[in-house]
Amino acid sequence: MMQTDFAALLAPLTLAGRRLRNRVVHASMTTLMASGGRVSDTLVTYHANRARGGAAMSITEPIGMAHHQARLPRTQAWNDADLEGFRRWADAVESQDCRLIGQIQDAGRGRHTPGRNPAAIGASTLPDDLSWTVPHALTVEEVRALVGEIAASSLRLMRCGFSGVELSCGHGHLFHQFLSPASNRRTDDYGGDRAGRVRFVAELVAAIRALCGVGFIIGLKLPGEDGVPGGIAPAEAAPIAQALTAPRNVDYVCFAQGAHARTLEMHVPDRYGPRLVYMDLIRALRPAVAGLPLMALGRITDPAEAEGILARGEAELIGLGRALVADPAWLDKARRGRTHDIRYCLSCNTCWGTIVAAHLPIACVNNPRVGRGDEVDYWPAPAPVRRRVVVVGAGIAGMEAAWVAAARGHDVTVFGRSPEVGGQARLRALLPGGETITSIYDYQLAAAQRAGARLELGVSTTADDVLALRPDAAILATGATMIRPDWLEGDTDGVVADLRAALPPLVDHTGRQDGTAVIFDMDHTEATYAAAEFLRARFARVVLITPRDTIAVDVQMVTRQGILRRLAEQRIAVVTLSLPRWTASIEDGVLDYTNVYTGEVGRVGDVAFLAYATPRAPNDALAEELRHHGIPVRLVGDCLAPQELLAATASGHAAGETV
Ligand SMILES: Cc1cc2nc3c(=O)[nH]c(=O)nc-3n(C[C@H](O)[C@H](O)[C@H](O)COP(=O)(O)O)c2cc1C
């Protein structure tokens, strides 16, 4: 149905003589799904799922293409140890009419975890902007050896059935380090002027082409704007792209942003910025690669947006990273006129956090089944026995449990205190960067209704209400409440509240008022800083007070970069290593705080708003009562253990699957 709605998206294209059935490309995403340096079943399934869901080409995560990469947590193609694995991988994807492209990347001096990388290689002995790792500067002989080794590994991939390779030359990695005047100060053949800086990549492309022939796809992911002073801005990106594509031995190009620097956040643009955020850059750089298929990339989340880019002739391919993690059937659903069934990417970068901060396989807040065999357009199989299930709580965790349980054929009733589903996520949706969170509970609501779950919303639920339904099982998703901090004394109602309770009355209050809004921050997750921005739009000043030595500790790096940048831009003050002190003067708008080590007193005046964001305690009182009556109870989301959104959907989903 409606096939013509996405005519441009569904049009085939040929690259290096190989047919792409449509324009959707899975952009390279590190998954951490390799196992012991080998191709794992999960990694194969992850890519096969994106192929089955409709992608015409899938770019892998970086593959170990040279022996010095042997210890990295990636598959290894520089020797013959896992040929069978690469064949299996290629076969699973290519057999579904999807071209599999291996990514070539080396982080060089780049490192975004604490500490330095003693094994780092680079263009020059200059420090990485994030970790201050100073690399070993590759000698001319080492560069040439690397070119030869990577080209040989590319041939190995080709013989295993891969359709091509992509050189990751952006994001501040090794190739970017050679291309950029900020990190390449060499005076030999691989530095000096622009012709020298591009030589490493140019020779690598030529070597791969010479070994693998004209029928092998070679793509370049190039820096478009790295945001580094003296680095690669569009004025430098254009001639670099021109130089690298002039020999006509590259099959497609895309442009990335950011570098291993304070600008790393730009490479995975998040929900605080606009959608299609790279498009101005892509339009500006298009003439530099005229005649070559260009892949648009960067926060494209919706099929209509993608169709528009192609229809306007701004690009020939659509690269989707996070959108295809969230929903591998993105294209298939669009093709079938089912865009409303897409589980949309939130651009929250939780996926980035899972791999980089938690060192765990990639995961998604809006897709609890990443890499599982039945992930594509998932709808559960019927349960062997139909049971009566009551879900208490209609937030993200409860609704996820409810739709999955109902779709399995259970008789599901959901009790929710608010008149609408979504729970605390609804408040988050009203804060800066929150809009996309609606797509989680919008999907859940539609799925729950489709599956026949009954929703009893706007009711406070007692154990008797649950027992009256004589359930076979109950799922408690009643959330958690912020714990009153120790420094609060006596009756403080009306003076200070938990942040979640304090914000809703301000939602409709859009004018800015005098006075200072203070948040006591013992939370350090993203929502607290979104709240600070929300308050900044309403108060003359905002101050965050935290007992830690810094803020946003529990937020992964790229999101933290954005938080720190915006707080600085908005002049939101941060007081670290401090605890508020409760005194009567707070009634007069004066809040004292003390340094946690020295006891030294500081003061914030003109306080018009004071709230605390603290660890939460589960609201699980119903569990005991229900168990007492013999009802098996499962706790999910914050009610199980107060955590982030990822755990809410994951625990709700698991409960729905197993109840
Ligand atoms: C979790 C995660 C892992 C990524 N891994 C890689 C990678 O290994 N190589 C690469 O070139 N880009 C990587 N990227 C960047 C994506 O390919 C893409 O350029 C970026 O996410 C913007 O596209 P999107 O908005 O469609 O996600 C990664 C991005 C994320 C969020």
The ligand as an ORCA input file, in Angstrom:
! r2SCAN-3c Opt
* xyz 0 1
  C      26.326      3.805     19.433
  C      26.995      4.379     18.220
  C      28.082      3.737     17.656
  C      28.681      4.246     16.516
  N      29.738      3.590     15.969
  C      30.312      4.054     14.849
  C      31.405      3.395     14.265
  O      31.875      2.391     14.770
  N      31.928      3.899     13.112
  C      31.425      5.034     12.538
  O      31.914      5.464     11.497
  N      30.396      5.691     13.079
  C      29.831      5.234     14.217
  N      28.785      5.901     14.760
  C      28.255      7.095     14.089
  C      27.127      6.711     13.139
  O      27.581      5.929     12.060
  C      26.487      7.968     12.547
  O      27.468      8.654     11.816
  C      25.886      8.891     13.613
  O      25.256      8.149     14.616
  C      24.894      9.868     13.002
  O      23.884      9.157     12.335
  P      22.423      8.863     12.992
  O      21.891     10.179     13.424
  O      21.647      8.222     11.905
  O      22.642      7.946     14.156
  C      28.195      5.434     15.930
  C      27.107      6.080     16.505
  C      26.510      5.577     17.639
  C      25.317      6.281     18.227
*
